[in-house]
């Protein structure tokens, strides 16, 4: 049996079970309640007056339920409830039960206004006490969990807003790069128009749920269940991840167009590049019930940048997977072609006409540009792959025809490795 205290400030108890504080100037009753709750798996402690109860609440934020007598010397139960609830925010939510033998209508009204969760009548029966304590503890636990979900949402929303701000900056850099590249590409204005059209679509789509669900949470968070908060947070996270993907793609293309991304010249093993790529992308294509087939006919090392080559092939495999039916095979091969090394990514999709190939080569364009198009994306995968191939002193070529699928190939010079480089 726990002995109540009256004039000492005790340190917080370790988290054992739900923590309950009993406040009653009848010491024997408090001890009996403590003994009963302890047998039920609760961590219970009793004090004799309101001031000691407040000190205990300040010292032990794990206390979730306070059962207080209504009539006590000094602070009565209602005054104690008011001050106790004012001490706690939703992070350390507290529920209050009022124990009384002769409550009046005004007492009940005041308790409701204070948001006391229940009234228990004396003489107290443990059969009544147990469900009341359990309901109060469950309510406090839900409020604390909701606060954690809301804090996680706020952090997620803040991170998403930061991503949006950074994305806006990258968009401005890319627009500048497009203007500078107009003389060499011959399609600056056309690319800019296509870019802005795609950006409006790709940013508006994830921003709608982000803003909508954030408004619901910010408006009346106390009316939302933990499950609703989790669902809304998931929608915001998925929208933020889509924005992040857009940012990374735009960042890559910006660096390639402005020349800030450089290539290294080091020994590159084509077999290792393809094996690593297949292993990393296997789960990704498996989501579409697709598989990757490897055909490695060239294994000699040559000088190149394995990281940039891996990135370019990743763009091509992702493009092939997104535009291929479920259950098909994505081919990934390497072979020697004259004095060059040829990497190929093939699919068994619908294929493209010559006109569609021309559209696919343009930055920020997709063959299907309708509002209901099933595939998200900025339409720059082939452009990133082509820019990376140029960076590696190679070239990207695409061959396709309706009904035969598409083959995207990167042809790189077979630069031999000198003994000192090896």
ROBALO-686796 format. One record per residue (C-alpha): x, y, z; residue in three letters. Coordinates in steps of 0.001 Angstrom, whole numbers, plus 524288, in hexadecimal, padded with zeros to 5 digits. Example, Ala and Ser with C-alpha at 12.3 -4.5 7.8 and 13.67 -1.06 7.14 Angstrom:
8300C7EE6C81E78ALA/835667FBDC81BE4SER/
END
This chain:
800008000080000UNK/804E580DAC7FC94UNK/80543817C680752UNK/800358253B80361UNK/8089683127805E4UNK/804BB83EDD809DDUNK/810C984783809DEUNK/81B2C84216800BEUNK/81D5A843E97F22EUNK/8200E836887EC74UNK/82787833E67DFDFUNK/8203482E787D41FUNK/81D8181FF57D482UNK/822D7817227C9EDUNK/818D1813637BF9CUNK/813378065D7C41DUNK/804C9806C07C0DBUNK/7FB2D811F67BF20UNK/7FDF081BE77C9DAUNK/7F29981FF17D29FUNK/7F29082A457DD58UNK/7E86E829527E84EUNK/7E5998358A7F030UNK/7DD4A833987FC63UNK/7DE988387680A49UNK/7D98682B4C80F02UNK/7E65B8240D80FCEUNK/7E06D8168281147UNK/7D82C81827804F5UNK/7E3DE81CC27FD2AUNK/7EBD98111980198UNK/7E0FC807A67FDF8UNK/7DFDF80D837F050UNK/7EE9D80CCF7EE72UNK/7EEDF7FEA07F2A3UNK/7E3BD7FB137E96EUNK/7E959802397DD95UNK/7F6B47FC3A7DFE6UNK/7F0CC7EEB07DECEUNK/7EAA77F2FF7D1E7UNK/7F7C07F6AA7CBDAUNK/7F7578054E7CE64UNK/801FD80D6F7D4A8UNK/7FA30814837DF17UNK/7FDE281E017E9D8UNK/7F5638255D7F391UNK/7F70B832D87F9A3UNK/7EED8839AC803F5UNK/7ED2A847867FE9DUNK/7EC9884F927F229UNK/7F983856B57F3A4UNK/800FD849EE7F4B3UNK/7F954844DC7E902UNK/7FDBF850817E0C2UNK/80BDB84E4C7E4A6UNK/80A958400E7E0F4UNK/80487843887D3B9UNK/80FAA84CD87D0C9UNK/819ED842C67D481UNK/813D58371E7CD81UNK/80EB083A187BFE5UNK/80BBB82B997BE0BUNK/7FF9582D087C699UNK/7F41682B9B7BD5AUNK/7E89382AF67C6C9UNK/7E598832717D352UNK/7DAB382DE27DC4BUNK/7D78A838AF7E5EFUNK/7CDC483A247F0E5UNK/7C482845947EF3AUNK/7C42284A237FD71UNK/7D1A884C5280328UNK/7D7CD8569F80BEBUNK/7DFDC860BF804B9UNK/7DE6D85E3D7F643UNK/7D19E8575D7F3ABUNK/7D03884DC27E87DUNK/7CB2F857AF7DE92UNK/7D5E7861A17E143UNK/7E00D856D87E0C4UNK/7DA9E851C47D3DFUNK/7DB2485F627CDF5UNK/7E94B861967D1D2UNK/7ED74853C27CE66UNK/7E7D8854687C0B9UNK/7EE2A861B97BEB9UNK/7FB6385B937C1D4UNK/7FA8B851C17B6D6UNK/7FAA2853587A816UNK/7F67C848DD79E70UNK/804308431F79E3FUNK/8023783F337AC84UNK/7F36783E3C7AC37UNK/7EC8683BF37B93AUNK/7DEC1837307BBE8UNK/7D7C983A597C8C1UNK/7CDCE832357D022UNK/7C5F8838897DB1AUNK/7C2C08307F7E72DUNK/7B7C2835637F001UNK/7AD40831407F960UNK/7A3EE83CB17F7BBUNK/7A5ED844387EB1BUNK/79C7E84F1D7E77AUNK/797A6853427DA19UNK/7A0F385ED57DA70UNK/7AC3F8559C7DDA2UNK/7A8E284D157D209UNK/7A7A9858DD7C910UNK/7B4D185E2E7CD8FUNK/7BB35850E67CB8CUNK/7B5FB850077BDAFUNK/7BB2985D917BAACUNK/7C875859817BFC4UNK/7C7CC84D837B6EAUNK/7C81F843967C1E2UNK/7C5FE836957BB3EUNK/7BD19830217C579UNK/7B6AB8309C7D2F3UNK/7B8338255B7DC8BUNK/7AF6E8247A7E876UNK/7B2DE8208E7F659UNK/7B2AA816727FBCDUNK/7BBDA8126F7F0D2UNK/7BA88805257EA98UNK/7C64F7FF547E3DFUNK/7BD847F9627D973UNK/7BA14807607D590UNK/7C7BD80CC87D77FUNK/7CECD8035C7CE71UNK/7C77F806AF7C1A3UNK/7C791815397C50BUNK/7D65A815577C6E0UNK/7D84C80D3B7BA7DUNK/7CFC88167B7B26DUNK/7D6DE822737B7B9UNK/7E43E81C8C7B518UNK/7E049818B77A74AUNK/7DB698268F7A4BEUNK/7E82B82C7C7A9A7UNK/7F017822E87A17DUNK/7E84B8266F7953FUNK/7EA7C834EB79795UNK/7F913832DC7998BUNK/7F9DF82A8578D41UNK/7F247834D0785A0UNK/7FBE883F2A78A3CUNK/8074F836C378573UNK/8009B834F077854UNK/7FDF88437F7775BUNK/80C1C846C777A97UNK/810C983D1A7704FUNK/8077F84377766A8UNK/80CCC850F6769E1UNK/81AC084C48767D3UNK/816E7845D475B0FUNK/80FBF851EF75676UNK/81B6285A80759F1UNK/824A4851967528FUNK/81B8D85170746D3UNK/81ACA86040746A8UNK/8299B860E874711UNK/82A218578A73B8EUNK/8207A8601673438UNK/828A486C37736BAUNK/834F28655573211UNK/82DAF8601272649UNK/8296D86DC772290UNK/8379C87204722E6UNK/83BA7866A871A3FUNK/830C0869E9710CBUNK/8362E8779D70F69UNK/843D78723E70CF5UNK/83EAF868FE702B4UNK/8374E873C86FBABUNK/843F387B9B6FB1EUNK/84B3B86FB86F60DUNK/8410D86D936EB81UNK/8426987B8C6E6DEUNK/8514087A4C6E65CUNK/8505786D8E6DEDBUNK/84704872F56D498UNK/851EF8761B6CB13UNK/8576B8685D6CB66UNK/84AE8860896CC93UNK/8424B868956C3A3UNK/8366C866286CC30UNK/837B886F2C6D7C7UNK/82A428759A6D732UNK/82366868FF6D3BBUNK/82A2E861FC6DEEAUNK/826CF86CED6E856UNK/8185A86C4B6E4B5UNK/8182385D856E611UNK/81F9385E9F6F2CEUNK/815EA868146F8EBUNK/80A6785FE76F45BUNK/8101F853A76FA65UNK/813FD85AA2706E9UNK/8062885FD5708B5UNK/800EA851FC7077DUNK/80B2F84B1270FACUNK/80B0F8551A71AA9UNK/7FC688573671AFDUNK/7F98C848A571C20UNK/800D78462772904UNK/7FE53853D872E58UNK/7EFA2851E572E42UNK/7EF85847167388AUNK/7FA9C84D6574039UNK/7F35D85A38741C1UNK/7E603853D974349UNK/7E9B384A2D74DDDUNK/7F24A85417754D2UNK/7E6A485D6875571UNK/7DE16852C275B40UNK/7E81B84FD9765C3UNK/7EAF285E0E768E4UNK/7DC798617176953UNK/7D7368584B773C7UNK/7E19C84E4477784UNK/7DA7684AA078407UNK/7CF108453077C14UNK/7D79B83BE077449UNK/7DA3B82E0477895UNK/7E835828CF77914UNK/7E5008206876D40UNK/7E07382C547658DUNK/7ECBC833B976971UNK/7F52482865764E8UNK/7EDDC8278E757EFUNK/7EF118362A755A7UNK/7FD7E835E075952UNK/7FF9582AA874FB3UNK/7F94283282744C7UNK/801D083E437480EUNK/80DF8835A474886UNK/80AFA82F7673B5BUNK/808B683CDC7356FUNK/815778419F73B4CUNK/81CBA835D7735F3UNK/81767838B97286DUNK/81C00846C4729A7UNK/82935841D372E24UNK/82A52838F472246UNK/827158447971983UNK/8314D84CB27206BUNK/83BF28426871EC9UNK/83906840B171056UNK/838E584F5370DDFUNK/84565850AA715CFUNK/84C0A8466370D57UNK/847F284CBA700A2UNK/84BA085A39705A3UNK/8594785583708E5UNK/85ACE84EF66FBB3UNK/8562385AD46F414UNK/85E5C864776FBCAUNK/86A7F85BF16FB90UNK/86B9E85ACE70A58UNK/86B3684BF2709BCUNK/878108461470561UNK/87C528384B70203UNK/887D9830C770790UNK/890F5828396FFADUNK/893A481BAE706E7UNK/8934480D1170458UNK/88551808ED701AFUNK/880987FAD670193UNK/874807F9AF6F8D3UNK/870887EC8D6FE7EUNK/870E87F20170C4FUNK/868F67FDF970833UNK/85E2B7F57D70258UNK/85DF77EBA170D7BUNK/85CFB7F68371793UNK/852857FD8470FD3UNK/84A547F12870E5AUNK/84B497EE2C71CD8UNK/847527FBE872103UNK/83C247FD607174EUNK/836857EFAA718A3UNK/82D207F38C723C1UNK/829077FFA471C29UNK/8251C7F85570FC9UNK/81F587ED4E717EAUNK/815017F6F071C92UNK/810207F69E70E82UNK/811BF7E7C770DFFUNK/81D397E94F704B6UNK/82AB97E3147049FUNK/838327E7106FFB7UNK/83FA47DE3C6F64DUNK/84E797DFC96F59EUNK/856F17DD2E6E9A0UNK/865417E02C6EC8FUNK/86DF77DDCA6E0B7UNK/878E87E7296E43AUNK/880277E6E76F135UNK/88CD77EE526EEECUNK/88FA57FAAC6F698UNK/8901E807C26EF9DUNK/89175815F66F3ADUNK/8849881C916F717UNK/87C558210C7029FUNK/874EE8156870822UNK/86C4E81E0B71099UNK/8678D8267570540UNK/865E581A7D6FCA0UNK/85DD9813FD7074BUNK/855798204470852UNK/85309820D76F9A3UNK/84F57812766F8D5UNK/846698141B70496UNK/83EDD81E986FD38UNK/83D75815946F184UNK/8391C809C96F98DUNK/82F3C81201700FFUNK/82A128177F6F439UNK/82901809E96EE4FUNK/8221E8049E6FA51UNK/8182E80FA26FB24UNK/8144B80E286ECE0UNK/813C57FF4B6EC8EUNK/808507F67D6F01DUNK/808207EE966FC98UNK/80E9A7E1526FBF3UNK/818737E5196F162UNK/827437E4446F164UNK/8309B7EFCE6F120UNK/83D187EC556E9D3UNK/84A1E7F1A46EE79UNK/856387EE5E6E680UNK/864217F2746E33BUNK/86C9D7EE776D7A8UNK/877B47F3676CF5FUNK/873EB7FAC46C30DUNK/880017FD626BAE3UNK/888CA806436C2BAUNK/87DAD809E16CC0BUNK/8762E803A16D722UNK/8677A802DB6D571UNK/85E15802986E0FAUNK/84FE47FFAA6DD7DUNK/8430C800276E4EAUNK/837C97F9AE6DDCDUNK/829737F82E6E0F7UNK/81DAF7F1846DB39UNK/814777FCDB6DC31UNK/80B978027D6D1D5UNK/816BB8093A6CABFUNK/8167B816C56C4A5UNK/8148A81CA96B758UNK/81E93825F86B1A0UNK/8164E8318D6B5C3UNK/8154F82C626C39DUNK/823FE82A406C3E7UNK/825EC8388A6C08EUNK/81D0E83C5D6CBF6UNK/82423833356D548UNK/83136839956D206UNK/82C5D847126D5DEUNK/82EC384B186E402UNK/822F184B956ED20UNK/81A5D8448B6E32FUNK/81329837A56E3A8UNK/80C358309F6D8C2UNK/7FFB6831116E0D4UNK/7FE3F83EE96E5FCUNK/7EFBB83E1E6E951UNK/7EAC9841C46F6D2UNK/7E6F4833A66F92AUNK/7F3F882DB76F532UNK/7F6BC822126FE05UNK/805398249870030UNK/80AE282F8370848UNK/817ED83585704A6UNK/81EAE8416C6FF5AUNK/821B383B676F229UNK/8305C83D9D6F36CUNK/8355C82FB86F55DUNK/83A5182E416E763UNK/8402383BEC6E7CCUNK/84792838F16F44BUNK/84C6D82C2A6EE68UNK/8507C833216E1DFUNK/8577D83DE26E969UNK/85E9A833BF6F1A6UNK/8628382C336E572UNK/86821838CA6DFB5UNK/86F2D83B376EC89UNK/875A282DEA6EAE2UNK/87979831636DCC3UNK/86F20828256D786UNK/861A2829266D1A3UNK/853CA824806D411UNK/84BCF81E426C938UNK/83DD2819486C963UNK/83775810146BFD4UNK/8292580C896C069UNK/81D7A808F16B84FUNK/80F408068A6BBD0UNK/80D457F8CE6C0DFUNK/81BBB7F5696C1F3UNK/81FD07FC3C6CE7AUNK/82AF7805CE6D03AUNK/839AF804906D128UNK/8418280F8F6D775UNK/8503780E6E6D5D8UNK/85BD4815CA6DB56UNK/8681E8148E6D32EUNK/874B5818086DA52UNK/882A0818876D54AUNK/88ADE80D116D993UNK/895EB814BE6DFAAUNK/8A07E80B2B6E3D6UNK/8A65C80B896F16BUNK/8B4B480EBB6F25AUNK/8BCC0806776FBC7UNK/8BEF0811EE704FAUNK/8B03B814B170538UNK/8AD058068E70849UNK/
END
